[in-house]
Amino acid sequence: LARVFSRTALESYLPRIQKVVNWELRGWCMEPGSIAVYSSAKTLTFRIAARILLGLRLEERQFKDLAKTFEQLVENLFSLPLNMPFSGLRKGIKARDMLHKFMERAIQEKLQRNNPEDHSDALDFIMNSAKEHGKEFSMQELKESAIELIFAAFFTTASASTSLILLLLQHPSVIEKIRQELMSHELYQQWQSCHCASDISLEKLSRLRYLDCVIKEVLRVLPPVSGGYRTALQTFELDGYQIPKGWSVMYSIRDTHETVAIYQTPPSSFDPDRFSASQPEAAGRFHYIPFGGGARSCIGKELAQAILKLL
């Protein structure tokens, strides 16, 4: 999967991510009243996952049906093991089977096209990488990989997008500083409709230092994942408590971000400038962990950050 989220791969995804973001934002701007941000953000991230990660070519009706089915699967992941009519488990199984059936048709179409110019989505990277190593994925493996890619990109990025919009609306001065930075890099265009520059690259995004600080601070204050699990490789002591070797330990991302002593301003406040002077993560490996840490940190973090910056 490392190849799926490499810099080369991300660069190839970026133009299509821009198109999806533009499409969705124009729809938001055309709404006569207020919009439900989290619901709209889920639509945005699902469209990105379907189009960019899987390369699916869907009509709008197909897209809505697929998104609804996927959400039904996720909503019933943790159900009581009662396989009876109308149970959560039965609904989840039905949604899974529908997704597998759809994915099989989509993958068959992709394999039949066999156009080298189309081999630029994450699923293509996975299949091509397997072939280079002398392996052929079965249809079942491809279907499960496709659903896993959507699952990895869906709720967490939608949650982070919602948090970004919420915190920006609460801090208009931050919006103004972002606007000034975009203008200084000739990336800001005030059009009648929502739109962003069509030639944004990863290199240009990396120059937007203040925007980077804003994204980091959003993920620090409101991380989309509450925590994670690790296994203690050796017995250690923490605040007077002994954790035996082999125990499963759950860590809280938000509590970590709010209690570490390296931040100069109050940890509970929203202050993107805290990241401008020096990188807090350089002071310790696990002081800033919105994507987890160590060997099992989130492999798609660069993609998620790029989506948030484009938004």
C-alpha positions as CSV (number, residue, x, y, z in Angstrom):
1,L,0.0,0.0,0.0
2,A,3.0,2.3,0.4
3,R,3.0,2.8,-3.4
4,V,-0.7,3.8,-3.4
5,F,0.2,6.8,-1.1
6,S,3.6,7.7,-2.5
7,R,4.4,11.2,-3.6
8,T,4.2,10.2,-7.3
9,A,0.8,8.7,-6.7
10,L,-0.5,11.7,-4.8
11,E,0.7,14.0,-7.5
12,S,-1.4,12.0,-10.1
13,Y,-4.5,12.1,-7.8
14,L,-4.3,15.8,-7.2
15,P,-6.0,17.2,-10.4
16,R,-8.9,14.8,-10.0
17,I,-9.3,15.6,-6.3
18,Q,-9.5,19.3,-7.3
19,K,-12.3,18.6,-9.7
20,V,-14.2,16.7,-7.1
21,V,-13.7,19.4,-4.5
22,N,-14.7,22.1,-7.0
23,W,-17.9,20.1,-7.9
24,E,-19.0,19.7,-4.4
25,L,-18.1,23.2,-3.2
26,R,-20.1,24.7,-6.1
27,G,-23.1,22.6,-5.0
28,W,-22.7,23.9,-1.4
29,C,-22.5,27.5,-2.6
30,M,-25.6,27.1,-4.7
31,E,-27.7,25.8,-1.8
32,P,-30.4,28.5,-1.0
33,G,-30.1,27.9,2.8
34,S,-27.7,26.3,5.2
35,I,-26.1,22.9,4.6
36,A,-25.5,20.0,6.9
37,V,-21.7,20.1,6.9
38,Y,-20.9,16.6,8.1
39,S,-23.4,14.9,5.7
40,S,-22.0,17.0,2.8
41,A,-18.4,16.3,3.8
42,K,-19.2,12.5,3.8
43,T,-20.6,12.9,0.2
44,L,-17.4,14.8,-0.7
45,T,-15.0,12.2,0.7
46,F,-17.0,9.3,-0.7
47,R,-16.9,10.8,-4.1
48,I,-13.1,11.3,-3.8
49,A,-12.7,7.7,-2.6
50,A,-14.8,6.3,-5.4
51,R,-13.4,8.4,-8.2
52,I,-9.7,8.8,-7.2
53,L,-8.9,5.7,-5.2
54,L,-11.0,3.2,-7.2
55,G,-11.4,5.0,-10.5
56,L,-15.2,4.3,-10.6
57,R,-17.2,6.0,-13.4
58,L,-20.6,6.5,-11.9
59,E,-23.7,8.3,-12.8
60,E,-25.1,10.4,-10.0
61,R,-27.9,7.9,-9.2
62,Q,-25.4,5.1,-9.0
63,F,-23.1,7.2,-6.8
64,K,-25.9,8.0,-4.3
65,D,-27.0,4.3,-4.2
66,L,-23.5,3.1,-3.6
67,A,-22.8,5.7,-0.9
68,K,-26.1,4.8,0.9
69,T,-25.2,1.1,0.8
70,F,-21.7,1.7,2.1
71,E,-23.0,3.8,5.0
72,Q,-25.4,1.0,5.8
73,L,-22.5,-1.4,6.0
74,V,-20.5,0.9,8.3
75,E,-23.5,1.6,10.6
76,N,-23.9,-2.1,11.2
77,L,-20.3,-3.2,11.6
78,F,-20.6,-3.6,15.4
79,S,-23.9,-5.4,15.7
80,L,-25.1,-8.2,18.0
81,P,-24.4,-11.6,16.3
82,L,-28.1,-12.3,15.6
83,N,-28.6,-13.3,12.0
84,M,-32.3,-12.7,11.8
85,P,-34.6,-10.4,9.7
86,F,-34.2,-6.7,10.4
87,S,-31.2,-7.2,12.7
88,G,-28.1,-5.0,12.3
89,L,-26.1,-8.1,11.4
90,R,-28.5,-9.0,8.6
91,K,-28.5,-5.4,7.3
92,G,-24.7,-5.3,7.4
93,I,-24.4,-8.6,5.5
94,K,-26.9,-7.5,2.9
95,A,-25.0,-4.2,2.4
96,R,-21.7,-6.0,2.1
97,D,-23.0,-8.4,-0.5
98,M,-24.4,-5.5,-2.5
99,L,-21.1,-3.7,-2.4
100,H,-19.2,-6.8,-3.4
101,K,-21.5,-7.4,-6.3
102,F,-21.1,-3.8,-7.5
103,M,-17.3,-3.8,-7.0
104,E,-17.0,-7.0,-9.0
105,R,-18.7,-5.5,-12.0
106,A,-16.6,-2.3,-11.7
107,I,-13.4,-4.3,-11.4
108,Q,-14.3,-6.5,-14.4
109,E,-14.9,-3.3,-16.5
110,K,-11.6,-1.9,-15.3
111,L,-9.7,-5.1,-16.3
112,Q,-11.4,-5.2,-19.7
113,R,-10.6,-1.6,-20.5
114,N,-6.9,-2.3,-19.9
115,N,-5.9,1.2,-21.0
116,P,-2.5,2.2,-19.7
117,E,-3.6,5.8,-19.5
118,D,-6.3,4.9,-17.1
119,H,-3.9,3.2,-14.7
120,S,-3.7,6.1,-12.3
121,D,-6.0,5.3,-9.4
122,A,-5.1,3.5,-6.1
123,L,-6.7,0.2,-7.1
124,D,-4.6,0.2,-10.3
125,F,-1.4,0.9,-8.2
126,I,-2.3,-2.1,-6.1
127,M,-2.9,-4.5,-9.0
128,N,0.2,-3.3,-11.0
129,S,2.4,-3.6,-7.9
130,A,1.2,-7.1,-7.4
131,K,2.0,-8.1,-11.0
132,E,5.5,-6.6,-10.7
133,H,6.1,-9.0,-7.7
134,G,4.7,-12.0,-9.6
135,K,1.3,-12.1,-7.8
136,E,-2.2,-12.0,-9.1
137,F,-5.0,-10.9,-6.8
138,S,-8.1,-12.9,-6.8
139,M,-11.4,-11.2,-7.4
140,Q,-12.3,-11.6,-3.7
141,E,-9.0,-9.9,-2.6
142,L,-9.6,-7.0,-5.1
143,K,-13.2,-6.5,-3.8
144,E,-12.0,-6.4,-0.2
145,S,-9.2,-4.1,-1.1
146,A,-11.6,-1.7,-2.8
147,I,-13.9,-1.6,0.2
148,E,-11.0,-1.2,2.6
149,L,-9.7,1.8,0.6
150,I,-13.1,3.5,0.8
151,F,-13.5,2.7,4.5
152,A,-10.0,4.2,5.2
153,A,-10.8,7.5,3.5
154,F,-14.4,8.0,4.3
155,F,-15.4,8.8,7.9
156,T,-12.1,10.1,9.2
157,T,-11.5,12.6,6.4
158,A,-15.2,13.7,6.5
159,S,-14.9,14.3,10.3
160,A,-11.7,16.3,9.8
161,S,-13.2,18.3,7.0
162,T,-16.2,19.2,9.3
163,S,-13.9,20.1,12.1
164,L,-11.9,22.4,9.8
165,I,-15.0,24.2,8.6
166,L,-16.3,24.5,12.2
167,L,-13.1,26.0,13.6
168,L,-12.6,28.4,10.7
169,L,-16.1,29.7,11.1
170,Q,-15.4,30.2,14.8
171,H,-12.1,32.1,14.0
172,P,-12.6,34.5,11.1
173,S,-9.1,36.0,11.7
174,V,-7.6,32.7,10.7
175,I,-9.6,32.7,7.5
176,E,-8.2,36.2,6.7
177,K,-4.6,35.0,7.3
178,I,-5.2,32.1,5.0
179,R,-6.6,34.4,2.4
180,Q,-3.6,36.7,2.7
181,E,-1.2,33.7,2.3
182,L,-3.1,32.5,-0.8
183,M,-2.9,36.0,-2.3
184,S,0.8,36.2,-1.7
185,H,1.3,33.0,-3.7
186,E,-1.2,34.1,-6.4
187,L,-3.5,31.2,-5.5
188,Y,-6.5,33.2,-4.4
189,Q,-9.2,34.2,-6.9
190,Q,-12.4,35.7,-5.7
191,W,-15.0,34.3,-8.1
192,Q,-18.7,34.4,-8.1
193,S,-18.8,30.6,-7.8
194,C,-16.8,28.4,-5.4
195,H,-13.6,27.4,-7.2
196,C,-9.9,26.9,-6.6
197,A,-6.9,27.4,-8.8
198,S,-6.6,24.6,-11.4
199,D,-2.8,24.2,-11.3
200,I,-2.2,23.5,-7.7
201,S,0.6,20.9,-7.1
202,L,2.0,19.3,-4.0
203,E,5.0,21.6,-4.3
204,K,2.7,24.7,-4.2
205,L,0.7,23.3,-1.3
206,S,4.0,22.7,0.6
207,R,4.7,26.5,0.3
208,L,1.6,27.4,2.2
209,R,3.1,27.3,5.6
210,Y,0.3,29.0,7.5
211,L,-2.3,26.8,5.9
212,D,-0.2,23.8,7.0
213,C,-0.2,25.2,10.6
214,V,-4.0,25.5,10.5
215,I,-4.5,21.9,9.3
216,K,-2.2,20.7,12.0
217,E,-4.0,22.7,14.7
218,V,-7.4,21.4,13.5
219,L,-6.1,17.8,13.8
220,R,-4.6,18.6,17.2
221,V,-7.7,20.1,18.7
222,L,-10.3,17.8,17.1
223,P,-8.6,14.6,15.9
224,P,-11.0,12.5,13.8
225,V,-9.9,9.3,15.6
226,S,-10.2,9.2,19.4
227,G,-7.3,6.7,20.0
228,G,-5.7,3.5,19.2
229,Y,-4.4,0.2,20.6
230,R,-0.9,-1.1,21.0
231,T,0.7,-4.1,22.7
232,A,3.4,-3.5,25.3
233,L,6.6,-5.2,24.1
234,Q,8.1,-4.9,27.5
235,T,7.0,-4.1,31.1
236,F,7.1,-0.4,31.8
237,E,5.9,2.1,34.4
238,L,3.7,5.1,33.6
239,D,2.7,7.7,36.3
240,G,3.3,5.1,39.0
241,Y,1.4,2.3,37.3
242,Q,3.1,-0.8,36.0
243,I,2.1,-2.0,32.5
244,P,3.1,-5.7,32.0
245,K,4.6,-7.0,28.9
246,G,2.0,-8.3,26.4
247,W,-0.9,-6.2,27.7
248,S,-3.0,-4.3,25.2
249,V,-3.0,-0.6,25.8
250,M,-5.4,2.0,24.5
251,Y,-4.0,5.5,24.1
252,S,-6.1,8.7,23.7
253,I,-5.1,11.0,20.9
254,R,-7.0,14.1,22.1
255,D,-5.9,13.7,25.8
256,T,-2.3,13.5,24.6
257,H,-2.7,16.7,22.6
258,E,-4.2,18.5,25.5
259,T,-1.8,17.4,28.3
260,V,1.7,17.6,26.8
261,A,3.8,20.4,28.2
262,I,5.6,21.4,25.0
263,Y,2.9,23.8,23.6
264,Q,3.5,27.4,24.6
265,T,-0.1,28.6,24.5
266,P,-3.0,26.9,26.4
267,P,-3.6,23.5,24.7
268,S,-7.4,23.9,24.9
269,S,-7.2,27.0,22.6
270,F,-7.2,27.0,18.8
271,D,-3.9,28.6,17.9
272,P,-2.4,27.7,14.5
273,D,0.6,29.9,15.3
274,R,1.8,27.4,17.9
275,F,3.1,25.4,15.0
276,S,4.9,28.3,13.2
277,A,7.9,28.8,15.4
278,S,9.1,25.2,15.7
279,Q,7.6,21.8,15.1
280,P,6.3,20.4,18.4
281,E,6.6,16.8,17.0
282,A,10.4,17.3,16.8
283,A,10.5,17.6,20.6
284,G,9.1,14.1,21.0
285,R,7.9,11.4,18.7
286,F,4.5,11.0,20.3
287,H,3.4,14.5,21.4
288,Y,1.4,15.1,18.2
289,I,-0.3,11.9,16.9
290,P,-3.5,12.7,14.9
291,F,-2.5,9.8,12.6
292,G,-1.1,7.6,15.3
293,G,2.6,6.9,15.6
294,G,5.3,4.3,15.0
295,A,5.3,1.6,12.3
296,R,1.5,1.4,12.2
297,S,0.7,5.1,11.8
298,C,-1.9,6.1,9.1
299,I,-0.4,5.4,5.7
300,G,-2.8,7.8,4.0
301,K,-2.0,10.9,6.1
302,E,-0.5,12.8,3.2
303,L,-3.6,12.2,1.1
304,A,-5.9,13.3,3.9
305,Q,-3.8,16.5,4.5
306,A,-3.9,17.3,0.8
307,I,-7.7,17.0,0.7
308,L,-8.0,19.3,3.7
309,K,-5.7,21.9,2.2
310,L,-7.6,21.9,-1.1
311,L,-10.9,22.2,0.8
